[in-house]
Amino acid sequence: MEREYIESSMIRSIGFDPNTSTLEIEFNSGAVWQYFDFPESSWYEFRNSESKGKYFNREIRNHYRESRVG
């Protein structure tokens, strides 16, 4: 999945596949996680949020099925 690099103290890059509704996040630790059944509208909210880490903790963590992929 294509990811774009972002400025964040917690997250290195983010990507979204609208065909599978999968969000992919690479954390600064090097871990890569996928979040499933992620709404496309939430992708735009996340991508445009001022703080990706705060948005992640508030809206994504523990809200979607997830799997570590890297």
C-alpha positions as CSV (number, residue, x, y, z in Angstrom):
1,M,0.0,0.0,0.0
2,E,1.2,3.5,-0.8
3,R,1.8,5.6,2.3
4,E,2.6,9.3,2.6
5,Y,5.1,10.6,5.0
6,I,3.8,13.0,7.6
7,E,5.2,15.2,10.4
8,S,4.2,13.6,13.7
9,S,6.0,12.7,16.9
10,M,4.1,9.3,16.9
11,I,3.5,8.4,13.2
12,R,5.9,8.2,10.3
13,S,3.5,7.5,7.4
14,I,-0.2,6.8,6.6
15,G,-2.0,5.2,3.7
16,F,-5.5,4.2,2.8
17,D,-7.0,1.7,0.3
18,P,-10.6,2.6,-0.5
19,N,-11.2,-0.7,-2.3
20,T,-10.7,-2.6,0.9
21,S,-11.4,0.2,3.5
22,T,-8.0,-0.5,5.0
23,L,-6.0,2.1,6.8
24,E,-2.3,1.5,7.2
25,I,-0.1,3.4,9.7
26,E,3.7,3.2,10.1
27,F,4.6,4.3,13.6
28,N,7.9,6.0,14.4
29,S,9.0,2.8,16.1
30,G,9.0,1.1,12.7
31,A,5.8,-1.0,13.4
32,V,3.2,-1.1,10.7
33,W,-0.4,-1.7,11.5
34,Q,-3.5,-2.1,9.4
35,Y,-7.0,-1.1,10.5
36,F,-9.9,-2.7,8.8
37,D,-13.4,-1.5,7.8
38,F,-12.1,2.1,8.1
39,P,-14.6,4.6,6.6
40,E,-13.2,6.7,3.7
41,S,-14.7,9.8,5.4
42,S,-12.6,9.1,8.5
43,W,-9.5,8.8,6.3
44,Y,-10.0,12.4,5.2
45,E,-10.6,13.5,8.7
46,F,-7.5,11.7,9.9
47,R,-5.3,12.9,7.0
48,N,-6.4,16.5,7.5
49,S,-6.3,16.5,11.3
50,E,-3.9,18.9,13.0
51,S,-2.5,16.2,15.3
52,K,-2.4,12.7,13.8
53,G,-1.4,11.1,17.2
54,K,-4.3,12.7,19.0
55,Y,-6.7,11.7,16.3
56,F,-5.3,8.1,16.3
57,N,-5.7,7.8,20.1
58,R,-9.2,9.3,20.1
59,E,-10.8,7.8,17.0
60,I,-8.8,4.8,15.8
61,R,-7.1,2.9,18.6
62,N,-9.4,0.2,20.0
63,H,-12.2,1.1,17.5
64,Y,-11.3,-1.1,14.5
65,R,-10.1,-4.6,13.8
66,E,-6.3,-4.4,13.5
67,S,-3.4,-6.5,12.5
68,R,0.4,-5.8,12.7
69,V,1.9,-6.3,9.3
70,G,5.4,-5.1,9.8
